[in-house]
Structure formats: C-alpha cells, structure tokens
Amino acid sequence: MEKRVNGTVKWFSARKGYGFITDEEGGDYFAHFSQIR
C-alpha cells in the first residue's frame, strides 16, 4: 500500500536516484526517483 506524503526535500542525489523527504510533522521518508510525481 502506497502512502502519499507532502513535504520538503531533505536531500536528494540525482546520481543515485534517491533521497529523503521530511513531512510537516518531522518524519523522514525514503524517496526513490520513480516514486516522485
């Protein structure tokens, strides 16, 4: 099950294709480039 998260990009590596997003409550989420819309 996918969960949609709105937040701010904490860091992202274009070379590696992934990074982390921080939501409004301070939680960090792993994000792969294929999951970002």
CYANA upper distance limits for C-alpha pairs under 8 A (distance plus 0.5 A):
  5 VAL  CA     23 ASP  CA      7.34
  6 ASN  CA     23 ASP  CA      6.56
  6 ASN  CA     24 GLU  CA      8.27
  7 GLY  CA     21 ILE  CA      6.49
  7 GLY  CA     22 THR  CA      5.86
  7 GLY  CA     23 ASP  CA      4.70
  7 GLY  CA     24 GLU  CA      6.61
  8 THR  CA     21 ILE  CA      5.98
  8 THR  CA     22 THR  CA      5.85
  8 THR  CA     23 ASP  CA      7.00
  9 VAL  CA     19 GLY  CA      8.23
  9 VAL  CA     20 PHE  CA      6.66
  9 VAL  CA     21 ILE  CA      4.95
  9 VAL  CA     22 THR  CA      6.84
 10 LYS  CA     19 GLY  CA      7.92
 10 LYS  CA     20 PHE  CA      5.91
 10 LYS  CA     21 ILE  CA      5.68
 10 LYS  CA     22 THR  CA      6.45
 11 TRP  CA     19 GLY  CA      5.76
 11 TRP  CA     20 PHE  CA      5.98
 11 TRP  CA     21 ILE  CA      7.68
 12 PHE  CA     17 GLY  CA      7.92
 12 PHE  CA     18 TYR  CA      6.21
 12 PHE  CA     19 GLY  CA      4.45
 12 PHE  CA     20 PHE  CA      6.91
 13 SER  CA     17 GLY  CA      6.18
 13 SER  CA     18 TYR  CA      6.17
 13 SER  CA     19 GLY  CA      6.50
 14 ALA  CA     18 TYR  CA      7.47
 17 GLY  CA     32 HIS  CA      6.53
 17 GLY  CA     33 PHE  CA      5.78
 18 TYR  CA     30 PHE  CA      7.92
 18 TYR  CA     31 ALA  CA      6.07
 18 TYR  CA     32 HIS  CA      4.79
 18 TYR  CA     33 PHE  CA      6.11
 19 GLY  CA     30 PHE  CA      6.49
 19 GLY  CA     31 ALA  CA      5.86
 19 GLY  CA     32 HIS  CA      7.10
 20 PHE  CA     28 ASP  CA      6.78
 20 PHE  CA     29 TYR  CA      5.87
 20 PHE  CA     30 PHE  CA      5.15
 20 PHE  CA     31 ALA  CA      6.00
 21 ILE  CA     28 ASP  CA      6.11
 21 ILE  CA     29 TYR  CA      5.67
 21 ILE  CA     30 PHE  CA      7.09
 21 ILE  CA     31 ALA  CA      7.28
 22 THR  CA     26 GLY  CA      6.26
 22 THR  CA     27 GLY  CA      5.97
 22 THR  CA     28 ASP  CA      5.02
 22 THR  CA     29 TYR  CA      6.87
 23 ASP  CA     27 GLY  CA      5.91
 23 ASP  CA     28 ASP  CA      7.06
 23 ASP  CA     29 TYR  CA      8.33
 31 ALA  CA     35 GLN  CA      6.94
 31 ALA  CA     36 ILE  CA      7.61
 32 HIS  CA     36 ILE  CA      7.50
